[in-house]
Amino acid sequence: MSLPNEPVTLSVQQVEELRKKLSSMRHDVNNHLSLIVAAAELMKLNPDTVGRMTVTLTEQPPKISEEISRFSAELEKSLGIHRG
């Protein structure tokens, strides 16, 4: 990963755009975590749902990872950070 050699300046508009993207990422990650909690609760209350809820549980971590990766890429782009 290569970092910029000089200070990075972001405009107010760029900072606002990053803030919006961060807010969106937090919202999406919280939604995925809510699905995990709901699936676990349903499995606890109704063991017959384990098969179906297991699918929901296993789908969420990759979605969370994707959300974080997408925001990280946007942040790195804004800051001029390049991956080797």
C-alpha positions in Angstrom: 0.0 0.0 0.0 1.4 3.4 -0.9 0.4 6.5 1.0 0.5 10.0 -0.4 3.8 11.8 0.0 2.2 15.1 0.8 -0.7 16.2 3.0 -4.1 15.4 1.7 -6.7 18.1 1.5 -10.4 17.3 1.1 -13.1 19.8 0.3 -16.1 20.2 2.4 -18.1 18.4 -0.3 -15.7 15.5 -0.3 -15.9 15.2 3.5 -19.7 15.3 3.3 -19.8 12.6 0.7 -17.5 10.4 2.8 -19.8 11.1 5.8 -22.8 10.0 3.8 -21.1 6.8 2.6 -20.0 6.0 6.2 -23.5 6.6 7.4 -24.9 4.3 4.7 -22.3 1.6 5.5 -23.2 1.7 9.2 -26.9 1.4 8.4 -26.3 -1.5 6.1 -24.0 -3.3 8.5 -26.5 -2.8 11.3 -29.3 -4.3 9.1 -27.1 -7.4 8.5 -26.4 -7.7 12.2 -30.1 -7.4 13.0 -30.8 -10.3 10.6 -28.2 -12.4 12.5 -29.8 -11.6 15.8 -33.3 -12.2 14.5 -32.3 -15.5 12.9 -30.7 -16.7 16.2 -33.8 -15.7 18.2 -36.1 -17.5 15.8 -33.9 -20.7 16.0 -34.0 -20.5 19.8 -37.8 -20.1 19.9 -38.6 -22.5 17.0 -35.9 -25.1 16.3 -37.8 -26.1 13.2 -36.5 -23.0 11.5 -32.8 -23.9 11.9 -32.3 -25.0 8.3 -33.8 -21.8 6.8 -32.2 -19.5 9.4 -28.8 -21.1 9.0 -28.8 -19.8 5.4 -29.7 -16.3 6.6 -26.9 -16.5 9.2 -24.2 -17.6 6.8 -25.2 -15.0 4.1 -24.6 -12.0 6.4 -20.9 -12.0 7.2 -19.8 -11.8 3.5 -22.4 -9.0 3.0 -20.9 -7.1 6.0 -17.4 -7.6 4.6 -18.5 -6.3 1.2 -20.0 -3.2 2.8 -16.8 -2.5 4.7 -14.6 -3.2 1.7 -16.7 -0.8 -0.5 -16.4 2.0 2.0 -12.6 1.3 2.5 -12.1 1.6 -1.2 -13.9 4.9 -1.4 -12.0 6.3 1.6 -8.6 5.1 0.2 -9.5 6.7 -3.2 -10.4 10.0 -1.5 -7.2 10.0 0.4 -5.0 9.0 -2.5 -4.0 5.6 -1.0 -3.1 3.0 -3.5 -2.9 -0.8 -2.9 0.1 -2.5 -4.3 
